[in-house]
Amino acid sequence: MKILKELKCDVYRYSYGNGNGSIFYFIFLILRSFSKFGFLALLNYRIGKELRRVSARVIFFKQLIWIITGISKMIVEILFGISLSYNSKLGKGMLIAHFSNIIVGDGVVIGDDCTLHQGVTIGVSGRNERGLPTIGNNFFAGANAVIVGSIIIEDNVVVAANSLVYKDVKLNSVVSSHRMYVINTRGSRGV
């Protein structure tokens, strides 16, 4: 099954490159992954998406599954602060390195072996434009990165922390949209 392959790749990403390939180590990784909130959110996403896909043929069953998966998504959002839309497409080997305030909107496409840190938002830009980002493989988003709009981010791209990306990004790029500059020299008094 496709979902098992995806989950296996997700579990290996949570080993952070450590491992000897034995079945005992893989079982250890599975148990360890269940202590990671990001993995639990991914598990909910993968199982919920698969259940919705399988239940699409039977009307009553479909409605029941949609209610159950909707409630489980809401619980994950409340407990972990991670919102992964079932209508998005997340590749295998996803790593949510730190939990809280992570949003992947409806229709977003993210490739394989990608890493998201806390505070990452990926979705529509909020203007009249309704396009969504398409992100390639081996993508890394630092803390509080915002990726919005109808853009294409190619493979092997790093988006630095606190960056806003709203234009296409080419292969093997490192993006940082913030520049440090002094606003005033009055110090912290009266702030």
C-alpha positions in Angstrom: 0.0 0.0 0.0 1.1 3.5 -0.8 0.3 4.8 2.7 2.6 2.2 4.4 5.5 3.3 2.1 4.9 6.9 2.9 4.7 6.3 6.7 7.9 4.1 6.5 9.7 7.0 4.8 8.3 9.5 7.4 9.5 7.2 10.3 13.1 7.1 8.8 13.2 10.9 8.5 12.5 11.1 12.3 15.8 9.1 12.8 17.7 12.1 11.6 20.0 10.0 9.5 20.9 7.5 12.3 20.2 3.9 11.9 21.6 0.5 11.0 18.7 -0.9 8.9 17.7 -3.7 11.3 14.1 -4.6 12.0 14.7 -3.9 15.8 16.0 -0.4 15.1 13.0 0.2 12.8 10.6 -0.8 15.6 12.5 1.5 18.0 12.1 4.3 15.4 8.3 3.7 15.2 7.9 3.8 18.9 10.1 7.0 19.1 8.1 8.6 16.3 4.9 8.3 18.3 6.5 10.7 20.9 6.8 13.4 18.2 3.8 15.7 17.7 4.8 16.4 14.1 4.7 12.7 13.3 1.3 12.3 15.0 -0.1 15.1 12.9 1.4 13.4 9.7 0.0 10.1 10.8 -3.5 11.7 11.2 -3.1 13.4 7.7 -2.0 10.2 5.9 -4.6 7.9 7.5 -7.4 10.5 7.1 -6.5 11.2 3.5 -6.5 7.5 2.7 -9.8 6.8 4.5 -11.4 9.7 2.6 -10.1 8.3 -0.7 -11.2 4.7 0.0 -14.7 5.8 1.3 -15.5 8.0 -1.7 -17.6 5.2 -3.4 -20.1 4.6 -0.6 -22.2 7.6 0.3 -23.2 6.8 3.9 -19.7 5.5 4.7 -18.2 8.6 3.0 -20.2 10.9 5.2 -19.3 9.0 8.4 -15.5 9.0 7.5 -15.6 12.7 6.7 -17.1 13.5 10.1 -14.6 11.2 11.9 -11.5 12.6 10.0 -12.8 16.1 10.4 -13.0 15.7 14.1 -9.5 14.0 14.3 -8.1 16.9 12.3 -9.6 19.4 14.6 -8.2 17.6 17.7 -4.7 17.6 16.1 -5.0 21.3 15.4 -6.1 22.1 19.0 -3.5 19.8 20.7 -0.5 20.3 18.4 -1.2 23.5 16.5 -0.5 21.7 13.2 -3.1 22.0 10.3 -2.4 19.7 7.4 -5.3 19.9 4.9 -6.5 16.6 3.6 -6.8 18.3 0.2 -3.0 19.0 0.1 -0.5 16.5 -1.3 2.5 15.8 0.9 5.3 13.6 -0.4 6.8 10.7 1.5 9.6 11.4 4.0 8.0 14.5 5.5 9.6 15.8 8.7 7.9 18.3 11.0 10.9 19.1 13.1 9.1 21.2 15.7 5.4 21.4 16.4 3.1 24.4 16.7 1.6 26.9 14.3 2.2 25.0 11.1 -0.3 25.4 8.3 -0.4 23.6 5.0 -3.5 24.9 3.1 -5.9 23.2 0.7 -4.4 22.2 -2.6 -0.7 22.7 -1.7 1.7 20.2 -3.3 4.9 19.4 -1.4 7.5 16.8 -2.7 9.4 14.1 -1.0 11.9 14.4 1.9 10.8 17.9 3.0 11.3 19.5 6.4 9.0 22.1 8.1 9.9 23.9 11.3 7.6 25.7 13.7 5.5 28.6 12.5 5.6 27.7 8.8 2.6 28.7 6.7 2.1 27.5 3.1 -1.0 28.5 1.2 -2.9 31.3 -0.6 -1.6 34.8 -0.6 -4.8 36.3 0.7 -5.3 38.7 -2.2 -7.7 38.0 -5.1 -5.1 35.5 -6.4 -6.2 32.0 -5.5 -3.1 30.1 -6.7 -1.2 27.8 -4.4 2.5 26.9 -4.0 3.9 23.8 -5.6 7.1 22.7 -3.8 9.7 20.2 -5.1 11.7 17.5 -3.3 14.3 18.1 -0.5 12.7 21.3 0.6 13.6 22.9 3.9 11.5 25.7 5.6 13.0 27.4 8.6 11.0 28.7 11.5 8.2 31.1 10.7 8.7 30.9 6.9 5.7 32.0 4.9 5.3 30.6 1.3 2.2 31.9 -0.5 0.7 32.4 -3.9 0.7 30.6 -7.2 4.5 29.9 -7.2 6.8 27.0 -8.0 9.6 26.1 -5.7 12.0 23.7 -7.4 14.0 20.8 -5.8 16.7 21.3 -3.1 15.6 24.7 -1.9 16.2 26.2 1.6 13.9 28.9 2.8 15.5 30.7 5.8 13.7 31.5 9.0 11.3 34.4 9.0 11.3 34.6 5.2 8.4 35.5 3.0 8.4 33.7 -0.4 5.9 34.9 -3.0 7.9 34.4 -6.2 9.2 31.3 -8.0 12.4 29.8 -6.7 14.9 28.0 -8.9 16.7 24.6 -8.3 19.3 24.5 -5.5 18.5 27.9 -4.1 18.8 29.3 -0.6 16.2 32.1 0.0 16.3 34.7 2.8 13.9 37.6 2.4 14.7 39.6 5.5 17.4 42.2 5.8 18.6 43.7 9.1 18.4 47.4 9.3 18.2 49.9 12.2 14.8 51.5 12.6 15.9 54.1 15.2 18.7 54.6 17.8 16.6 55.5 20.8 17.0 52.2 22.5 14.4 50.2 24.4 13.2 53.1 26.7 9.5 53.8 26.2 8.9 50.8 24.0 
